Amino acid sequence: MKILLAALAIVAVATPALADNDTPTRAQRAAVMKTLRAAGCTSPSNIERDDGGYEVDNARCKDGVYDITLSADLRMVSREKDTND
């Protein structure tokens, strides 16, 4: 029983840390926003770290709303227009 409780405690402690792995740091978020502004985009609904880069949801750009993927060095990898407006 003690082993089971210890295992559950480890999972409970590790789970929030794993969930936060997708959340960019304040500095990373600022760098992503700087890149987006340079591309003429603002106000994303969400920014996540993904596959070594960043996934940006619903960024408002001059010509519409886009989901944007950035590489780890903040180069735009893809830009897909959101058709759910």
C-alpha positions as CSV (number, residue, x, y, z in Angstrom):
1,M,0.0,0.0,0.0
2,K,2.8,2.4,0.8
3,I,4.3,1.8,-2.6
4,L,1.0,2.6,-4.3
5,L,0.7,5.8,-2.3
6,A,4.2,6.8,-3.1
7,A,3.6,6.2,-6.8
8,L,0.4,8.2,-6.7
9,A,2.3,11.1,-5.0
10,I,5.0,11.1,-7.7
11,V,2.4,11.2,-10.5
12,A,0.5,14.0,-8.7
13,V,3.7,16.0,-8.4
14,A,4.9,15.3,-11.9
15,T,1.6,15.9,-13.8
16,P,1.5,19.7,-13.4
17,A,5.1,19.9,-14.5
18,L,4.4,17.9,-17.6
19,A,1.4,20.0,-18.4
20,D,3.5,23.2,-18.2
21,N,6.0,22.0,-20.8
22,D,3.8,23.4,-23.5
23,T,3.6,26.8,-21.9
24,P,6.3,29.3,-23.1
25,T,8.2,31.3,-20.6
26,R,7.5,35.0,-20.4
27,A,10.7,35.7,-22.4
28,Q,9.7,33.2,-25.1
29,R,6.2,34.6,-25.3
30,A,7.6,38.1,-25.7
31,A,9.9,36.9,-28.5
32,V,7.0,35.2,-30.3
33,M,4.9,38.4,-30.0
34,K,7.8,40.4,-31.5
35,T,7.9,38.1,-34.4
36,L,4.2,38.2,-34.9
37,R,4.1,42.0,-34.8
38,A,6.9,42.1,-37.4
39,A,4.7,40.0,-39.6
40,G,1.7,42.4,-39.1
41,C,-0.1,40.1,-36.6
42,T,-1.4,40.6,-33.1
43,S,-3.7,39.2,-30.4
44,P,-3.3,35.4,-30.7
45,S,-5.7,33.4,-28.6
46,N,-3.0,30.9,-27.5
47,I,0.7,30.3,-27.8
48,E,2.2,26.9,-27.1
49,R,5.6,25.3,-27.3
50,D,5.4,22.5,-29.8
51,D,7.9,20.2,-31.4
52,G,10.8,22.5,-30.6
53,G,9.0,25.6,-31.9
54,Y,5.8,27.5,-31.2
55,E,2.2,27.0,-32.3
56,V,0.2,30.3,-32.4
57,D,-3.6,30.1,-32.6
58,N,-5.9,32.7,-34.1
59,A,-3.4,35.5,-34.6
60,R,-5.1,38.5,-36.1
61,C,-3.2,39.6,-39.2
62,K,-3.9,42.4,-41.7
63,D,-5.6,40.0,-44.1
64,G,-7.4,37.7,-41.7
65,V,-7.0,35.3,-38.7
66,Y,-4.3,32.7,-38.9
67,D,-2.9,29.7,-37.1
68,I,0.9,30.1,-37.3
69,T,3.8,27.8,-36.6
70,L,7.2,29.2,-35.7
71,S,10.5,27.3,-35.5
72,A,12.6,27.3,-32.4
73,D,14.5,30.3,-33.9
74,L,11.3,32.1,-34.5
75,R,11.1,31.7,-38.3
76,M,7.6,31.3,-39.7
77,V,7.2,27.7,-40.8
78,S,3.5,27.8,-41.7
79,R,0.6,30.2,-41.8
80,E,-2.9,28.7,-42.2
81,K,-5.9,31.0,-42.5
82,D,-8.6,30.3,-40.0
83,T,-11.8,29.8,-41.9
84,N,-14.0,29.7,-38.7
85,D,-14.6,33.5,-38.7
